[in-house]
Amino acid sequence: MSTEDVSRERYTRVLERLDAACAAAGRGREDVALIAVSKLHPAADVAAVARAGQVDFGENYVQEALQKREELAGEPACRNVRWHMIGHVQSRKAAQVAGAFALIHTLDSRKLADGLERRLAVLEARQPVLMEVNVAAEPQKSGIMAEDLPVLADYIVENCPHLELRGLMCLPPVFDAGEAARPHFARLRVLCEELRARLGLPLPELSMGMSGDFEAAVAEGATLVRIGTDIFGPRPPRT
């Protein structure tokens, strides 16, 4: 079986799982978008999955993402691909990221918001963003603490007219652990509901759930699930 056939088979299995998760949660399949996380996988793998019908792809590293986009510029199947930045973005790279992605999932500081805003003002563009929340207050992880979320949200709304706040994202402390992650997904949903009431904004997106726990995330209201290994296979080492 060719590499492309393997990718297509994996992708089909993930779609079947996602269909089943939505049905089990009583949700429409159209309510949950799949983001294929292609971190460290070659551009050829992205093209193979795009040819199978996938549109949304997530990348963790700015330079890798921009390089893949360049490599795939002439690939017909990738013409309508939407790129998502799902990794931590250093504020010094804000200018590279601003306007370059369909959605940035990991806004977590005023400094990054300011950097994005400055560049977007020059570009005269708007950038949809999610705020990443450190739901378990883990010191080694990026993301804003839950108690600081309202202040940052207020700042973005009041001072960053080129940023479009769309919702929240999290990476729970239990990694790919199925139901064990569910309380953290429920916490993010509640935080989003509270923020929606505070700001008077729709905030329709909840980015949560990966290969091993996205069924639990869907049950708790995820609108974006980020699946890498189950589509692309084991991640090659970073060089």
Helices and strands as residue ranges (DSSP letters): H 3-24, G 29-31, E 33-37, H 43-51, E 56-59, H 62-71, G 76-78, E 82-85, G 91-93, H 94-97, E 103-107, H 110-123, E 127-134, E 144-145, G 146-148, H 149-159, E 163-170, G 178-181, H 182-199, E 205-207, H 214-219, E 224-227, H 229-232
